[in-house]
C-alpha cells in the first residue's frame, strides 16, 4: 500500500467514528491512532519488545 492510501484510511477512521459514535468516539479513535503511530515509529527506529520488557523489569527491582 502506498503512504497516501494509508494516510487516507487513517484519516477516515476517526471521521467515521465521529459521524457514527459522536465526539467521544472520535477522540478515542484519534488517541489510539496516535498511540499506534508512535509505537510504529518507535519499532521502525530500532526499538524492540525486549526494550519494553527490560524497562518494566527495572521498575520492579
Secondary structure, DSSP 8 states (H G I E B T S, - for coil): --HHHHHHHHHHHHHHHHHHH-HHHHHHHHHHHHHHHHHHHHHHTT--HHHHHHHHHHHH-
